[in-house]
Amino acid sequence: MLQVSKIMPQGAGLAPVLLKRASTVELDWDVRQKSRFDATDSLGRQLGVFLPRGTLVRGGDVLVAEDGSLIKVIAAPQVVLRIAACTDHGTAFDLTRAAYHLGNRHVPIELKPDHLKIEPDHVLADLLRSMHLIVSEVSEAFEPEGGAYSAGAHSHAPASATPHVHGPDCDHDHGHSHAEAQPVVIQIHKHKPHSH
C-alpha cells in the first residue's frame, strides 16, 4: 500500500505538465472530509491516506505519495439535493433564507449563485419545499463550504477567479488588515440643513 501524508491544495505551485501526468482518485464528500482513509487511484494502486487531523480534501487538490508521485483528487458525483428558487412562487432571496435555516442546523451546504446543494434529508427537503423552493435529487460532485473556523480549511476559489488588486480606483477603504478579519464599522453622519 502506497502511503500518502501530504496534500497540495488545488495543486498550487505545480507545473501543468506535472498535473497532467498525475494519476487520479475519485472520492465522494463522505471520504474527502476524513483525514485517514484508503482509496485506489486510476493506476490501480492502493493508497493509505494519513493527513493532518481536520484536513478537508477538495476536488482539484493533489495528494503526494511517499514515492513522490502525485494523485489528483476528483470530487466524485454523489446523490445530493439541489435547491433552487421558484420563479413562479418566490424570489432569489428565498435561497438566502434557506441557507440561513440550513446553517442554523449546521447542515453542510454548497453555495452556488443560483442554487444550494445539501446531502439527502427528506425532513429538510419537505421544509425547503414549504418555503416555495424547488428541491431535486441529482447526482453531482458535492463541495460544501468549509466554514470560517473549520480546522484545516483552505481557500477554494475557482482557478478562473481573478484576484482583487488594490489600487487608486478601488472603491473600498484600505485602512484594514488583510491578515485577519476586522469588524465592519459604519458611521452615519447627520447633516444639518443649510440656512440660506
N, C-alpha and C positions, 0 to 999 in steps of 0.2 A: 504494500500500500504506500502510495506517494504522500508524504506529509506536506501540508500547506499551513503556514503560520503567518503569512504576510499578505496584506491587501493594499492595492493601489487604487484609491477612489477614482473612478472613471478613467483609469489608465493614465492619469496625469503624468506628464513628463516622458511618456513612452513615444517613440517614433512610430508613425502609422504603419511602417513596414513590419515592425515587431508585433503590433496588434493584429495585423493581417495574418501572420504566421501562427498566432496563438491558437491553441485548442479552445473549445468552448464547453460550458456546462450550463444546462438549463435547470433552474431552480425556482420553485414557487415561493410565495411570501412566507409560508409556514417554515420553510427551511432557511430562507435568507435572513430571518430575524434571530436565528440561533448563531452562537459563536463557535459551536462544536457540532460537526455533522460529517457524514460520509456521503460521497457522491461519485459518479462515474462521468469522466469527460468524453468529448467527441472522439478521442483516440482509443477509448475503451479502458483507460487507466483508472484504477480505484484510487480515490482521493480521500485522505483523512484530514479534514479541515479543523484546525485549532487556532482560532483568532482570539484577540483580547476580549474579555467578557464585555457584553454590551454593544459589540460591533454589529451594525446592520449592514448586510451585503445588498447592494443595489444592482439592478441591471446596468451593464456598462462598466462595473468595477472589474478589476483584474486581480486574480489571485496569483501569488508567486509560490511555486513549489520549492521544496528543499534542493532540487537539482537545478534550480534557476529557470525552469520552464514556466511559461505564462499561460494562464487559463482565463479566458474572458467569460464573465457571467452574463447569461441571458435570462431575463425575467420570464419564466415560463407562463404561458396562458393558464388561467385557472378560473373557476366559476366565481363571479363577483356580481353584485347588484350595481347596475348603472342607474344613477338618479339624475333625471333631467327635469327642467321646468316645463310645466304645461302651458303652452301659449294660449289655449282656449279658456282656461280657468284660473290662471295665476300670472305671476311675473317672474323675472330672473331673480328678484330679491328672495323668492321662496327658497332658492338654493342656499343663500346666505343663512336664512333662518334654519334650514335643515342642518347645515354644517355646525351651527351653534348647538342645536339639540343633540346631535351625534357627539360633538366634542364634550358636552356635559356628561355623556355616558362613557367617555374615554374609549370610543369606538375608533379603531384605525381607519382613517379616511384618506383617499387620494383625491386631491383637489385639482380640478381642471377648469378652464374658463367657462365652459358651458355645461359641465356635469360633475358629479361626485361619484366615487366608487367606494363600496364597502364590501366586507365579506358577507356571504349569505346569512340572513337572520329574518325569519318570517314575521316576528313581532315588530322589528324595526321597519320592515317593508310595509306592513299594514299602517304603522304610524306615518310613514312618509307619504303613502297614498292618501291618507286622511288630510294631509297638508297640501293636496292638489298637485303632487309631484308624480312624474312618470317613473316607475321602477321596473327595470327589465333585468332578467338574468342573462348574463353573457359570459363568454369565455375570453378573457383578456389578461394581459400582464397587470399585476397589482403592485403599485409603488406608493404606499401611504406615506403621509408626512411623518417625519421622524420626531417632530416636536422640538421646541426651542431648547428644552433642557434634557433631552434624551442622551444617555451616555453613548459615546461613540458615533453620534450622528455627524454626518458630513454633508456639505452642500451638494445638491444635485441639480444645478441649473442646466438646462439643455445646452448641448455643445454649441448650438447656433445662437445662444443668448449673447448679446453684445454687452460687455461690461460698461457700467456707468462711469464716465470720465468727468471729473470735476473741472470746471473751467469758468471763465468770466460770464458765459451765457447760461450757466446753471442757475435755476430759479430757487434753490433752497439754501438755507443758512449753512455755512461751513464751520460754525463755531462749536461743532460737536466732534467727539472722538469716534472713529470707526472701529476702535478696538473692542468696545463693549457698548451694549445698548444703554441709551440715556433716556430719562423720562422726557416726554414732549411737554413743553410749557407754552401755552397760548396766552398771549397778552391781549386784552381788549381795551382799547383807548376810547373814551367817550370824548367826542369833540363838542365844544360849546358853540352854539350858533354865533356867527359873526354879527356884530351890530353895525349897521350902516348909518 
